Amino acid sequence: MKKRLSCFSSLLTLLFLSISSLSLAATETTSIRDWQIICGTQENVQEKRCLARHAVTNDEGGVIGVFTAVRKPNDGQLMMEIVVPLMLDLEAQALLQIDDQPAVKKGFKFCSKSGCHLLLEGDDLFEKLKQGGDLKVGVTPLRNQITHITFSLRGLSAALQSL
């Protein structure tokens, strides 16, 4: 049974990633505060799909973290993903802190060539994110101390309403 759940979870993850990295034939991008809404249609599908995205960059302009939210096409359920850089101590897990609330640990779902992926689930967490100002994600690089990547939550609630 656990093996089936693991396979289902993996398939769900792949579905999410395929949606969040849509190759859209025609796209339109709008901004809501610190978030971008990217909408378009896939070449083989006429249905319009949208995602909300916020990227954090370093001083040189390189992307160091991406926070993406989408709705599953079949039931409209909200899914969120955070991607952070590779070369992390995965056993240390990530620390998620919304504003000044206590931090919670979250395990990484997997790592790919684009980074290490955290999948966020749960209506309680989503509500807290919508009401927050910043999400601080603490990650531990290999042989190093914890580093924080701060994602702005300004505009997230409105961005999610537009999905």
TIPA-764017 format. One record per residue: residue in three letters; residue number from 1; x, y, z of N, C-alpha, C, CB in turn. Coordinates in steps of 0.2 Angstrom, whole numbers, plus 2048, in hexadecimal, padded with zeros to 3 digits. Glycine has a CB too. Layout:
residues N
  residuo  num  n_u  n_v  n_w  ca_u  ca_v  ca_w  c_u  c_v  c_w  cb_u  cb_v  cb_w
      ALA  NUM    X    Y    Z     X     Y     Z    X    Y    Z     X     Y     Z
...
***
This chain:
residues 163
  residuo  num  n_u  n_v  n_w  ca_u  ca_v  ca_w  c_u  c_v  c_w  cb_u  cb_v  cb_w
      MET    1  804  7FA  800   800   800   800  804  806  800   7FB   800   806
      LYS    2  80A  806  804   80E   80C   804  812  80D  7FE   813   80B   80A
      LYS    3  813  808  7FA   816   808   7F4  812  80B  7EF   819   801   7F1
      ARG    4  80B  80A  7EF   806   80D   7EA  806  814  7EC   800   809   7EB
      LEU    5  805  816  7F2   805   81D   7F4  80B  821  7F2   804   81E   7FC
      SER    6  811  81E  7F2   817   821   7F0  817  822  7E8   81D   81D   7F2
      CYS    7  815  81D  7E5   814   81D   7DD  80F  823  7DC   812   817   7DA
      PHE    8  809  823  7DF   804   828   7DE  807  82F  7DF   7FE   827   7E2
      SER    9  80B  830  7E5   80E   836   7E6  813  838  7E1   811   835   7ED
      SER   10  816  833  7DF   81B   835   7D9  818  837  7D3   820   82F   7D8
      LEU   11  812  834  7D1   80F   836   7CB  80C  83D  7CC   809   830   7CA
      LEU   12  809  83E  7D2   806   844   7D3  80B  84A  7D3   803   845   7DA
      THR   13  811  848  7D5   817   84D   7D5  819  84E  7CE   81D   84A   7D9
      LEU   14  819  849  7C9   81B   84A   7C2  815  84E  7BF   81B   843   7BF
      LEU   15  80F  84D  7C1   809   851   7BE  80A  858  7C0   802   84E   7C1
      PHE   16  80C  859  7C6   80D   860   7C8  812  864  7C4   80E   860   7D0
      LEU   17  818  860  7C4   81D   863   7C0  81C  864  7B9   824   85F   7C1
      SER   18  818  860  7B6   816   861   7AF  812  867  7AE   813   85B   7AC
      ILE   19  80E  868  7B3   809   86E   7B3  80D  874  7B4   803   86D   7B8
      SER   20  811  874  7B9   815   87A   7BB  81A  87C  7B6   818   879   7C2
      SER   21  81C  878  7B2   821   87A   7AD  81E  879  7A6   827   876   7AE
      LEU   22  818  87B  7A5   814   87A   79F  818  87D  799   80D   87D   7A0
      SER   23  818  87A  794   81A   87D   78E  814  880  78A   81E   878   789
      LEU   24  813  886  78B   80D   889   788  80E  88C  782   80A   88E   78D
      ALA   25  809  88B  77D   80A   88D   776  809  895  776   804   88A   772
      ALA   26  804  897  77A   803   89E   77A  802  8A0  781   7FC   8A1   776
      THR   27  806  8A5  783   806   8A7   78A  805  8AE  78B   80D   8A5   78E
      GLU   28  802  8AF  791   801   8B6   793  803  8B7  79B   7FA   8B9   793
      THR   29  807  8BC  79C   809   8BD   7A3  807  8C3  7A6   811   8BC   7A3
      THR   30  804  8C3  7AC   802   8C8   7B0  806  8C8  7B7   7FB   8C9   7B1
      SER   31  806  8CE  7BA   809   8CE   7C1  804  8D0  7C6   810   8D3   7C1
      ILE   32  804  8CD  7CB   800   8CF   7D1  805  8D0  7D7   7FB   8CA   7D3
      ARG   33  807  8D6  7D8   80C   8D8   7DD  813  8D4  7DC   80A   8D6   7E4
      ASP   34  815  8D0  7E0   81B   8CC   7DF  81B  8C6  7DB   81F   8CB   7E6
      TRP   35  815  8C4  7D9   813   8BE   7D6  812  8BF  7CE   80E   8BA   7D9
      GLN   36  813  8BA  7CA   812   8BA   7C3  80C  8B4  7C2   818   8B9   7BF
      ILE   37  807  8B6  7BE   803   8B1   7BC  804  8B0  7B4   7FB   8B3   7BC
      ILE   38  806  8A9  7B3   807   8A7   7AC  802  8A3  7A9   80F   8A4   7AC
      CYS   39  7FF  8A5  7A4   7F9   8A1   7A1  7FA  8A0  79A   7F2   8A5   7A2
      GLY   40  7F7  89A  798   7F8   899   791  7F5  892  78F   7FF   898   78E
      THR   41  7F5  890  789   7F2   889   787  7F8  885  784   7ED   88A   781
      GLN   42  7F7  87F  786   7FC   87A   783  7FA  879  77C   7FC   873   787
      GLU   43  7FF  876  778   7FE   875   771  7F9  870  76F   805   873   76D
      ASN   44  7F8  86B  773   7F3   866   772  7ED  867  775   7F6   85F   773
      VAL   45  7ED  86B  77A   7E7   86C   77E  7E4  874  77E   7E8   86B   786
      GLN   46  7DE  874  77D   7DB   87B   77C  7DA  87F  783   7D5   87B   778
      GLU   47  7DA  87B  788   7D8   87E   78F  7DE  882  791   7D7   878   794
      LYS   48  7DC  888  793   7E1   88D   796  7E3  88B  79D   7DE   894   796
      ARG   49  7E9  88B  79E   7EC   889   7A5  7F0  88F  7A7   7F0   883   7A4
      CYS   50  7F0  890  7AE   7F4   895   7B1  7F8  892  7B7   7EF   89B   7B3
      LEU   51  7FD  896  7B8   801   895   7BE  803  89B  7C1   807   890   7BD
      ALA   52  804  89B  7C8   807   8A1   7CB  80E  8A0  7CD   802   8A3   7D2
      ARG   53  813  8A4  7CC   81A   8A3   7CE  81D  8A9  7D1   81D   8A1   7C7
      HIS   54  821  8A8  7D5   826   8AD   7D8  82D  8AA  7D9   823   8AF   7E0
      ALA   55  831  8AE  7D6   838   8AC   7D6  83D  8B0  7DA   83B   8AC   7CE
      VAL   56  841  8AE  7DD   846   8B1   7E1  84D  8B1  7DE   847   8AF   7E9
      THR   57  850  8B7  7DD   856   8B7   7DA  85C  8BA  7DF   856   8BC   7D4
      ASN   58  862  8B8  7DD   868   8BA   7E1  86A  8C1  7DE   86E   8B5   7E1
      ASP   59  86F  8C4  7E1   872   8CA   7DF  874  8CB  7D8   878   8CC   7E3
      GLU   60  876  8C5  7D5   878   8C5   7CE  872  8C4  7C9   87D   8BF   7CD
      GLY   61  86C  8C3  7CC   866   8C2   7C7  865  8BA  7C6   867   8C5   7C1
      GLY   62  869  8B6  7C9   867   8AF   7C8  862  8AC  7CD   86E   8AB   7CA
      VAL   63  85D  8A8  7CA   858   8A6   7CE  85A  8A1  7D3   852   8A2   7C9
      ILE   64  858  8A2  7DA   85A   89D   7DF  854  89A  7E2   85E   8A1   7E4
      GLY   65  84E  89B  7E0   849   898   7E3  842  89A  7DF   847   89A   7EA
      VAL   66  83E  895  7DE   838   896   7DA  832  893  7DE   838   893   7D3
      PHE   67  82D  897  7DF   827   895   7E2  821  895  7DD   825   89A   7E9
      THR   68  81E  88F  7DC   819   88F   7D7  812  88C  7DA   81B   88A   7D1
      ALA   69  80D  88E  7D7   806   88C   7D9  802  88A  7D3   803   891   7DE
      VAL   70  7FF  885  7D3   7FA   883   7CD  7F4  880  7D0   7FE   87E   7C8
      ARG   71  7EF  87F  7CC   7E9   87B   7CE  7E9  875  7C9   7E3   87F   7CD
      LYS   72  7E8  86F  7CC   7E8   869   7C8  7E2  86A  7C3   7E7   863   7CD
      PRO   73  7E3  867  7BD   7DE   868   7B8  7D8  864  7B9   7E1   866   7B1
      ASN   74  7D8  85E  7BC   7D2   85A   7BD  7CE  85C  7C3   7D4   853   7BE
      ASP   75  7D0  85F  7C8   7CC   860   7CE  7CD  867  7D1   7CD   85B   7D3
      GLY   76  7D2  86B  7CE   7D3   872   7D0  7D6  873  7D7   7CC   876   7D0
      GLN   77  7D9  86D  7D9   7DC   86D   7E0  7E3  871  7DF   7DE   866   7E2
      LEU   78  7E4  875  7E4   7EA   87A   7E4  7F0  875  7E6   7E9   87F   7E9
      MET   79  7F6  877  7E2   7FC   873   7E4  801  879  7E3   7FD   86E   7DE
      MET   80  806  878  7E8   80C   87D   7E8  812  879  7E9   80B   882   7EE
      GLU   81  817  87C  7E6   81E   879   7E5  823  87F  7E6   81F   876   7DF
      ILE   82  828  87D  7EA   82E   882   7EB  834  87E  7E8   82F   884   7F2
      VAL   83  838  881  7E4   83E   87E   7E2  844  882  7E4   83E   87D   7DA
      VAL   84  849  87F  7E7   84F   882   7EA  855  87F  7E7   84F   882   7F2
      PRO   85  85B  882  7E7   861   880   7E4  863  879  7E6   867   884   7E5
      LEU   86  867  875  7E2   869   86F   7E4  86F  86F  7E9   86C   86B   7DD
      MET   87  872  869  7EB   877   869   7EF  875  86A  7F6   87D   86D   7ED
      LEU   88  870  868  7F8   86D   869   7FF  86E  863  803   866   86C   7FF
      ASP   89  86E  864  80A   86D   85E   80F  866  85C  80F   871   860   816
      LEU   90  864  857  80B   85D   856   80B  85A  853  812   85C   851   806
      GLU   91  85E  850  816   85C   84D   81C  85A  853  821   862   849   81F
      ALA   92  85D  859  820   85C   85E   825  855  861  823   861   864   824
      GLN   93  852  860  81E   84B   862   81C  84C  86A  81B   846   860   821
      ALA   94  846  86C  818   845   874   818  841  876  81E   842   876   811
      LEU   95  843  87C  820   83F   880   825  83B  885  821   843   883   82A
      LEU   96  834  885  822   82F   88A   81F  82D  88E  825   82A   886   81C
      GLN   97  82E  895  824   82B   899   829  828  89F  826   831   89C   82D
      ILE   98  821  8A0  827   81D   8A5   825  81D  8AB  82A   816   8A3   823
      ASP   99  820  8B1  827   821   8B6   82C  824  8B4  832   81A   8BA   82D
      ASP  100  821  8B6  838   824   8B5   83E  821  8AE  842   823   8BA   843
      GLN  101  81E  8AA  83E   81B   8A4   841  820  89F  842   815   8A1   83C
      PRO  102  81F  89A  846   824   895   847  826  891  840   822   890   84C
      ALA  103  82C  890  83F   82E   88C   839  82C  885  83A   836   88C   838
      VAL  104  82A  882  834   828   87B   834  82D  877  82F   821   87A   832
      LYS  105  82F  871  830   833   86D   82C  82F  86A  827   837   868   830
      LYS  106  832  86A  821   82F   866   81B  834  863  817   82B   86C   816
      GLY  107  833  85C  816   838   858   812  837  85A  80A   837   851   813
      PHE  108  83D  859  807   83D   85A   800  83A  854  7FD   845   85B   7FD
      LYS  109  836  855  7F7   833   850   7F4  838  84C  7EF   82D   852   7EF
      PHE  110  83C  850  7EC   841   84D   7E7  846  853  7E5   83E   849   7E1
      CYS  111  84B  851  7E2   850   856   7DE  850  854  7D7   857   856   7E2
      SER  112  850  859  7D3   851   858   7CC  857  85D  7C9   84A   859   7C8
      LYS  113  858  85D  7C3   85D   862   7C1  85C  869  7C2   85F   860   7B9
      SER  114  855  86A  7C3   853   871   7C4  854  873  7CB   84C   872   7C1
      GLY  115  854  86F  7D0   855   870   7D7  851  86B  7DB   852   877   7D8
      CYS  116  851  86D  7E2   84D   868   7E6  846  86B  7E8   851   868   7ED
      HIS  117  842  866  7E7   83B   868   7E7  837  867  7EE   837   864   7E2
      LEU  118  833  86C  7F0   82F   86B   7F6  828  86C  7F3   830   870   7FC
      LEU  119  824  867  7F5   81D   867   7F3  819  869  7F9   81A   860   7F0
      LEU  120  815  86E  7F9   811   871   7FE  80A  86F  7FE   811   879   7FF
      GLU  121  807  86C  803   800   86A   803  7FC  86C  809   800   862   802
      GLY  122  7F6  86C  809   7F2   86D   80E  7EF  874  80F   7F6   86D   815
      ASP  123  7E8  874  80F   7E4   87B   80F  7E7  87F  815   7DD   879   810
      ASP  124  7E8  87D  81B   7EB   881   820  7F1  885  81E   7EC   87D   827
      LEU  125  7F6  881  81B   7FC   885   819  7FA  88A  814   801   87F   817
      PHE  126  7F6  888  80F   7F5   88D   80A  7F1  893  80C   7F0   889   804
      GLU  127  7ED  892  811   7EA   898   814  7EF  89D  818   7E4   896   819
      LYS  128  7F4  89A  81B   7F9   89D   81F  7FD  8A1  81A   7FD   899   823
      LEU  129  7FF  89E  814   803   8A1   80F  7FF  8A7  80C   805   89C   809
      LYS  130  7F9  8A6  80A   7F5   8AC   807  7F5  8B2  80C   7EE   8A9   806
      GLN  131  7F5  8B1  812   7F5   8B6   817  7FB  8B9  819   7F1   8B4   81D
      GLY  132  801  8B6  817   807   8B8   819  80B  8BD  815   80C   8B2   819
      GLY  133  810  8C0  817   814   8C5   813  81A  8C1  810   816   8CA   818
      ASP  134  81D  8BD  814   824   8BA   811  824  8B3  813   82A   8BE   813
      LEU  135  827  8AE  80F   828   8A7   811  830  8A7  811   824   8A2   80C
      LYS  136  832  8A5  816   83A   8A4   817  83B  89C  816   83D   8A7   81D
      VAL  137  83F  89A  811   840   893   811  847  892  813   83F   890   809
      GLY  138  848  88E  818   84F   88D   81A  852  886  818   850   88D   822
      VAL  139  857  886  814   85A   880   811  862  880  814   85A   880   80A
      THR  140  864  87A  814   86B   879   816  86F  876  811   86B   874   81D
      PRO  141  874  87A  80E   878   878   809  87D  872  80C   87C   87D   806
      LEU  142  880  86E  808   884   869   80B  88A  86C  80E   887   864   805
      ARG  143  88B  86A  814   891   86C   818  891  874  81A   898   86B   815
      ASN  144  88B  876  81B   88A   87D   81C  884  87E  821   889   881   815
      GLN  145  884  885  823   87E   886   828  878  888  823   880   88C   82C
      ILE  146  872  888  827   86C   88A   824  86C  890  820   866   88A   829
      THR  147  869  891  81A   868   897   816  861  898  815   86C   896   80F
      HIS  148  85F  89E  815   858   8A0   814  857  8A3  80D   855   8A4   819
      ILE  149  851  8A0  80A   84F   8A3   803  848  8A6  805   84F   89E   7FD
      THR  150  847  8AD  804   841   8B0   806  83C  8B1  800   842   8B6   80A
      PHE  151  836  8AE  800   832   8AF   7FB  82C  8B4  7FD   82E   8A8   7F9
      SER  152  82B  8B9  7F9   825   8BE   7FA  81F  8BA  7F9   826   8C4   7F6
      LEU  153  81A  8BB  7FE   813   8B9   7FE  80F  8BE  7FB   811   8B6   804
      ARG  154  811  8C4  7FA   80D   8CA   7F8  80A  8C9  7F1   811   8D1   7F9
      GLY  155  804  8C8  7F1   800   8C7   7EB  7FF  8C0  7EA   805   8C9   7E5
      LEU  156  801  8BB  7EE   7FF   8B4   7ED  7F8  8B3  7EE   803   8B0   7F3
      SER  157  7F4  8B6  7F2   7ED   8B4   7F3  7E9  8B6  7ED   7EA   8B8   7F9
      ALA  158  7EB  8BC  7EA   7E8   8BE   7E4  7EA  8BA  7DE   7E9   8C6   7E2
      ALA  159  7F0  8B8  7DE   7F2   8B4   7D8  7EF  8AD  7D8   7FA   8B3   7D9
      LEU  160  7EE  8AA  7DE   7EA   8A4   7DF  7E3  8A5  7DD   7EB   8A1   7E6
      GLN  161  7E0  8AA  7DE   7D9   8AB   7DC  7D8  8AC  7D4   7D6   8B2   7DF
      SER  162  7DE  8AE  7D1   7DD   8AE   7CA  7DF  8A8  7C6   7E2   8B3   7C7
      LEU  163  7E1  8A3  7CA   7E2   89C   7C7  7DC  898  7C5   7E7   898   7CB
***
